[in-house]
Amino acid sequence: MDRPPAVFIADSLGLDFLNSIATPVDTPVDWIDDGDGLIDWLAQAKLVPTDELEALRARAKPDELDEVADQARALREWFRGFVRKHAGRPLAATALKELGPLNSLLEQDEVFSRIEPRHDDSHRGLALRTTRHWRSPRSLLLPIGEAMAKFVCDEDFSDVKACEGHNCTMLFADHTRRRARRWCIMAVCGNRAKQAAHRSRLKSRQ
């Protein structure tokens, strides 16, 4: 399937994962509707090193990546329900009891640290990097779970909003100074809303 580039407008990778299915311009797009889509989305999100993605793609059994994509979509819709339930107000500690599926995923992680060459402008010295073992295609869910967990723990749910665009399903964290953001992308949904309002005003004058 030919997909447009994935959209990362949420100011949080945890919410960008929810936006991996959306209707940005009238036509619904699911960026992780199969295994190849999941690989592509993870690459664009920079959640998994490219060489690891290609190695997992090469090692995967037939349909194995598609099965992981199925699991990713199920995880996405579970998390969407959680976010929509709690959006608009600070997340209470009592919400922890609802996060069992996410904690279960996080418990499967195999994260470790190692010393590597420093990757900065100087290219001098060494740095301690955190990485993980990528033992199976299912491990592709782990960085997604980590992004979701960071969102839950670090984000103020009072700032979580849904785009006001017609038929738009995208969510975002409003980090603007006055918390006045209304649109996923001003150039798309914002402009369309302005054009619709302009047409309505012209029609009312006729």
C-alpha positions as CSV (number, residue, x, y, z in Angstrom):
1,M,0.0,0.0,0.0
2,D,1.2,3.5,-0.9
3,R,1.1,5.7,2.2
4,P,1.9,9.3,2.6
5,P,4.6,10.2,5.1
6,A,3.6,9.6,8.7
7,V,2.4,12.7,10.7
8,F,4.1,13.7,13.9
9,I,2.3,16.8,15.1
10,A,1.3,15.8,18.7
11,D,4.3,17.1,20.6
12,S,4.5,13.7,22.2
13,L,5.4,10.3,20.6
14,G,2.8,8.6,22.8
15,L,0.1,10.6,21.1
16,D,1.8,10.4,17.7
17,F,1.3,6.7,18.0
18,L,-2.5,7.2,18.4
19,N,-2.3,9.4,15.3
20,S,-0.8,6.6,13.3
21,I,-4.4,6.1,12.1
22,A,-6.0,9.4,11.1
23,T,-7.9,11.3,8.4
24,P,-5.5,14.1,7.7
25,V,-7.1,15.2,4.3
26,D,-10.5,13.4,4.0
27,T,-9.1,9.9,3.3
28,P,-8.5,7.7,6.3
29,V,-4.9,6.3,6.5
30,D,-3.6,3.6,8.9
31,W,0.2,3.8,8.9
32,I,0.5,0.4,10.7
33,D,-2.1,-1.6,8.9
34,D,0.4,-4.3,8.2
35,G,4.0,-5.4,9.2
36,D,5.7,-3.2,6.6
37,G,3.7,-0.3,7.7
38,L,4.7,-0.8,11.3
39,I,8.4,-1.0,10.2
40,D,8.0,2.2,8.2
41,W,6.3,4.1,11.0
42,L,8.9,3.1,13.6
43,A,11.6,4.2,11.2
44,Q,10.0,7.6,10.7
45,A,9.4,8.0,14.4
46,K,13.1,7.1,15.0
47,L,12.1,4.7,17.8
48,V,14.2,1.8,16.4
49,P,17.6,2.0,14.7
50,T,17.3,1.4,11.0
51,D,19.7,-1.4,11.0
52,E,17.8,-3.2,13.7
53,L,14.5,-2.8,11.7
54,E,16.1,-4.3,8.6
55,A,17.6,-7.1,10.5
56,L,14.2,-8.0,12.1
57,R,12.5,-7.7,8.8
58,A,15.0,-10.2,7.3
59,R,14.7,-12.6,10.2
60,A,10.9,-12.5,10.5
61,K,8.8,-15.5,9.5
62,P,6.0,-15.1,7.0
63,D,3.1,-13.1,8.6
64,E,5.1,-12.6,11.8
65,L,5.4,-8.9,11.3
66,D,1.7,-8.6,10.4
67,E,0.8,-10.3,13.7
68,V,2.9,-7.8,15.6
69,A,1.1,-5.0,13.6
70,D,-2.2,-6.5,14.7
71,Q,-1.0,-6.3,18.4
72,A,0.2,-2.7,17.9
73,R,-3.2,-1.7,16.6
74,A,-4.9,-3.4,19.5
75,L,-2.5,-1.6,21.9
76,R,-3.2,1.7,20.1
77,E,-7.0,1.4,20.5
78,W,-6.7,0.4,24.1
79,F,-4.5,3.4,24.8
80,R,-6.8,5.7,22.8
81,G,-9.7,4.8,25.2
82,F,-7.5,5.5,28.2
83,V,-6.3,8.9,26.8
84,R,-9.8,10.1,25.8
85,K,-11.2,9.1,29.2
86,H,-8.7,11.1,31.1
87,A,-7.9,14.0,28.7
88,G,-8.7,17.5,29.8
89,R,-7.7,17.2,33.5
90,P,-4.7,16.1,35.5
91,L,-4.2,12.4,35.6
92,A,-5.0,11.0,39.0
93,A,-2.9,8.3,40.7
94,T,-5.9,6.1,40.8
95,A,-5.5,5.7,37.0
96,L,-2.7,3.3,37.6
97,K,-5.1,0.4,38.0
98,E,-6.1,0.9,34.4
99,L,-2.6,0.7,33.1
100,G,-2.0,-3.0,33.6
101,P,-1.7,-3.7,29.8
102,L,1.0,-1.1,29.5
103,N,2.9,-2.3,32.5
104,S,2.7,-5.8,31.3
105,L,4.4,-4.8,28.0
106,L,7.1,-2.8,29.8
107,E,8.0,-5.8,32.0
108,Q,9.1,-7.6,28.8
109,D,11.8,-5.1,27.9
110,E,15.5,-6.0,27.8
111,V,17.1,-2.6,28.1
112,F,20.8,-2.3,28.8
113,S,23.6,0.3,28.7
114,R,26.9,0.2,26.8
115,I,29.8,2.4,26.1
116,E,30.0,3.7,22.5
117,P,31.8,6.4,20.5
118,R,30.4,9.8,21.2
119,H,28.1,10.9,18.3
120,D,28.3,14.7,18.4
121,D,30.1,17.4,16.4
122,S,33.4,16.7,18.1
123,H,33.3,12.9,17.5
124,R,35.7,12.7,20.5
125,G,35.5,10.5,23.5
126,L,33.0,7.9,24.7
127,A,29.4,8.0,25.8
128,L,27.1,5.7,27.8
129,R,24.1,4.7,25.6
130,T,20.9,2.9,26.4
131,T,19.7,0.3,24.0
132,R,17.8,-3.0,24.0
133,H,17.9,-6.5,22.7
134,W,15.8,-6.9,19.6
135,R,15.2,-10.6,19.9
136,S,12.0,-11.0,18.0
137,P,9.5,-8.9,16.0
138,R,7.4,-8.5,19.1
139,S,10.2,-6.4,20.6
140,L,9.1,-3.7,18.2
141,L,6.3,-3.0,20.6
142,L,8.7,-2.1,23.4
143,P,9.8,1.4,22.3
144,I,6.1,2.2,21.6
145,G,5.3,1.1,25.1
146,E,8.1,3.3,26.5
147,A,6.8,6.3,24.5
148,M,3.3,5.7,25.9
149,A,4.7,5.4,29.4
150,K,6.7,8.6,29.1
151,F,3.6,10.4,27.9
152,V,1.5,9.1,30.9
153,C,4.1,10.0,33.5
154,D,5.5,13.3,32.1
155,E,2.5,15.0,30.3
156,D,-0.2,17.1,31.9
157,F,-3.4,15.5,30.7
158,S,-5.0,18.9,31.0
159,D,-3.1,19.8,27.8
160,V,-4.4,16.9,25.7
161,K,-6.8,18.0,23.0
162,A,-8.5,16.7,19.9
163,C,-8.2,18.7,16.7
164,E,-11.3,20.7,16.1
165,G,-11.1,20.1,12.3
166,H,-14.1,18.5,10.6
167,N,-13.7,14.7,10.6
168,C,-10.2,15.1,11.9
169,T,-9.3,12.4,14.6
170,M,-5.8,13.7,15.6
171,L,-4.8,14.3,19.2
172,F,-2.1,16.6,20.5
173,A,-0.5,18.0,23.6
174,D,-1.1,21.8,23.6
175,H,2.2,23.3,24.8
176,T,1.5,26.8,23.4
177,R,2.0,29.7,25.8
178,R,-1.7,30.3,26.3
179,R,-2.9,26.8,25.7
180,A,-4.8,28.1,22.7
181,R,-4.0,25.5,20.1
182,R,-7.0,24.2,18.2
183,W,-5.7,22.4,15.2
184,C,-3.5,19.4,14.4
185,I,-1.9,21.4,11.6
186,M,-2.9,25.0,11.0
187,A,-2.1,24.8,7.3
188,V,-4.6,21.9,6.9
189,C,-7.4,21.9,9.4
190,G,-7.0,25.5,10.5
191,N,-7.2,26.9,7.0
192,R,-10.1,24.6,6.1
193,A,-12.0,25.9,9.1
194,K,-11.3,29.5,8.1
195,Q,-12.4,28.9,4.5
196,A,-15.6,27.2,5.8
197,A,-16.3,30.2,8.1
198,H,-15.6,32.6,5.2
199,R,-18.1,30.8,3.0
200,S,-20.7,30.8,5.7
201,R,-20.3,34.5,6.2
202,L,-20.7,35.1,2.5
203,K,-23.8,32.9,2.3
204,S,-25.4,34.7,5.2
205,R,-25.0,38.1,3.4
206,Q,-26.8,36.9,0.3
